[in-house]
Each structure stands twice: as C-alpha cells, then as structure tokens.
C-alpha cells in the first residue's frame, strides 16, 4: 500500500522494496506481477506512474513498472507474498540493515551523478499553513542557507542538492524526512512544530543514517487543531544556536503569533494538556509575558471587535475564579492567554441585537 504523501513515500512506501533485491525474489518470483493500492482517497484516478518524483524514485531502485498493477477493487489471487516492513517508525521496530541498503542505492545514484551546486547549506521550505515560516527561512538565508521549495524540483535535482549538502535545515515533519538522502555526518537542524511534538519517524531516520543532528525550539504552537497550522518565531534558542545576541522579541514575532491565534480560532481548537506545563520554560514564559503587553492588538484579531457596538458586553465564569472579572466590553479580555484557565460559562449582554453563539467542548469535557 503506497501513501500519496512524499514524507510517507520515504518511510512507508520504501519499507518493503528490499525484497526486490533479495536472492529469493530474483530466483523464484522475478516474473510475478507487483500489485499495490493507495492509502489516500481516489485510488481509481491515481497511478504512481504519473507521480513523477515517486515513480523516478522507484525507477532509481530498479522497479519494473511494466509489472506493476494498481488494485482499485476487490481482487482475488491464488497467492500473495507480502514482504516484512523494514521500517516501523511509530512502533519503534526497524530493520536498519535492509532499509539502509535501500536508501544506499538512492544515495549511490546521487553520488554517481553528482554535479556542483552554488551552495552547500540548504533550508527546505514547507510553507503550507505554517505561520511565520517565511520569516524563519529569511533568518536562515541571512546565515548563508539557500532556500529550497523541493516540490518545485525534480527528484534528481533534489538528490543533487542533498548529496552536496553540508548543513541541512527544515521544520520537523514530512519535509525533514528528506534528510535520509544526505551523506553521513551532515549537520542537520530541525525546528519542531511545537515544543513537545516530535515525529517518531524522524527520530528513527536520525538513527539509521549517521547525522549530526540539532533540534532547536523556535515555535509558539499552542493549539491542537490538525497538522497544518503551526507558528514559528525567531526565538532566543535559535539566535543562541547561531551565536547571535538576543535583545528581546521583535514586534513581528508577536504579530505572527496573533495571526496564528486568528487562524486557529477559525477552526475547532483545543489547548493541549502539555501547554500548561510549558510555562515552566523560561523562554516561553518570557514570550507570553511580553505578549500580555501587546494584547491591545487583539482588538482586530481574530475579529474586528471595534466594529461592534459598545452595548455589547460579556462576562465569563472561569475555573477557580468564578465570575470574578465582572462585565467586559467586546475588545477586553476576561481570561488572558497566558493563564489558560477553563471558561465554564459565559453571559452575553447585547440589548440591541440577537446573539448567536457556538461553544466548543474539548474531548475531556462533556456538554
């Protein structure tokens, strides 16, 4: 079963291909068809032959496309051989010898066809719904990194960059899995999506290929709202990593975070439990302390509160504080972001208008 996602192509899709190079396959099964299905929806319209970079990866690994058959409906065979997976990242079970041999074939191809590049330091840019990554990439560019959007390059072009690379950087996730094609002992710098969220796939990749790995915290992602909305700032940790002096956060850091809040509130969000514990981090606590001084910016984020009539007021019943804050106007806070207390009830006073509202309950609460 193939995943139609590049990061999973590197981990899941390659994990059974070791068998095609085994003596048993060559001696007994080389004339058998290779059948596959697709993890994503719409398998009937998807064929790996038309996914250029993945099909090129299979071509480099010597897969014969003429023997491949996409299964789109219930199909019966007399016999099916399913090779064991050589990579089980989330379960912590891997067969590094077989998986590394598969990767080595790709790296050997890249070395054999290697051409010079204008840079030896590359930042692979993810971009999609990652708030603040443009500024993060600009910071790496100021440190001599070439910014690369890998989806705009052919696989051969990507491999040539990676095999020439001396320092690789990216946010943590599918895009960081490209580091599997780096040479051994290459410096790699990953920016996690959130303080306590790490993909186990990348951890196993770091162990399979010998690399000089650094994880640098430069995120203020607070909300659990899917996989495509994360927030990056230029943190004290990142500046310290590069030996830069940290003179406090810049206005742009707070604007980026508030934009992240705006985008998050447009979806169903839940503050994850570890967020409360994250305030023990002095750098994070300092950021939130400074954010409190910028709360007036929230007058326009996520809604334009100033357009509402001043007759609109509200009051919240907050865990451990009750109704203690009194009535607030529309552009005032009753539960500051840094305290992260649960709102148990809300009263809305708007005599001139009908009030419509929605309430989101986290999985840990019952309406």
Residue, then its C-alpha position, 0 to 999 in steps of 0.5 A: x500500500x503506497x501513501x500519496x504523501x512524499x514524507x510517507x513515500x520515504x518511510x512507508x512506501x520504501x519499507x518493503x522494496x528490499x525484497x526486490x533485491x533479495x536472492x529469493x525474489x530474483x530466483x523464484x518470483x522475478x516474473x510475478x506481477x507487483x500489485x499495490x493500492x493507495x492509502x489516500x482517497x481516489x485510488x481509481x484516478x491515481x497511478x504512481x506512474x504519473x507521480x513523477x518524483x515517486x515513480x523516478x524514485x522507484x525507477x532509481x531502485x530498479x522497479x519494473x513498472x511494466x509489472x506493476x498493477x494498481x488494485x482499485x477493487x476487490x481482487x482475488x489471487x491464488x497467492x500473495x507474498x507480502x514482504x516484512x516492513x523494514x521500517x516501523x517508525x511509530x512502533x519503534x521496530x526497524x530493520x536498519x540493515x535492509x532499509x539502509x541498503x535501500x536508501x544506499x542505492x538512492x544515495x549511490x545514484x546521487x553520488x554517481x551523478x553528482x554535479x556542483x551546486x552554488x551552495x552547500x547549506x540548504x533550508x527546505x521550505x514547507x510553507x503550507x499553513x505554517x505561520x511565520x515560516x517565511x520569516x524563519x527561512x529569511x533568518x536562515x538565508x541571512x546565515x548563508x542557507x539557500x532556500x529550497x521549495x523541493x516540490x518545485x524540483x525534480x527528484x534528481x535535482x533534489x538528490x543533487x542538492x542533498x548529496x552536496x549538502x553540508x548543513x541541512x535545515x527544515x521544520x520537523x515533519x514530512x519535509x525533514x524526512x528528506x534528510x535520509x538522502x544526505x551523506x553521513x555526518x551532515x549537520x542537520x537542524x530541525x525546528x519542531x512544530x511545537x515544543x513537545x511534538x516530535x515525529x517518531x519517524x524522524x527520530x528513527x531516520x536520525x538513527x539509521x543514517x549517521x547525522x549530526x543532528x540539532x533540534x532547536x525550539x523556535x515555535x509558539x504552537x499552542x493549539x491542537x487543531x490538525x497538522x497544518x497550522x503551526x507558528x514559528x518565531x525567531x526565538x532566543x534558542x535559535x539566535x543562541x544556536x547561531x551565536x547571535x545576541x538576543x535583545x528581546x522579541x521583535x514586534x513581528x514575532x508577536x504579530x505572527x503569533x496573533x495571526x496564528x491565534x486568528x487562524x486557529x480560532x477559525x477552526x475547532x481548537x483545543x489547548x493541549x494538556x502539555x501547554x500548561x506545563x510549558x510555562x515552566x520554560x523560561x523562554x516561553x514564559x518570557x514570550x507570553x509575558x511580553x505578549x500580555x503587553x501587546x494584547x491591545x492588538x487583539x482588538x482586530x484579531x481574530x475579529x474586528x471587535x471595534x466594529x461592534x457596538x459598545x452595548x455589547x458586553x460579556x462576562x465569563x465564569x472561569x475555573x477557580x475564579x468564578x465570575x470574578x472579572x465582572x462585565x467586559x466590553x467586546x475588545x477586553x479580555x476576561x481570561x488572558x492567554x497566558x493563564x489558560x484557565x477553563x471558561x465554564x460559562x459565559x453571559x452575553x449582554x447585547x440589548x440591541x441585537x440577537x446573539x448567536x453563539x457556538x461553544x466548543x467542548x474539548x474531548x475531556x469535557x462533556x456538554 
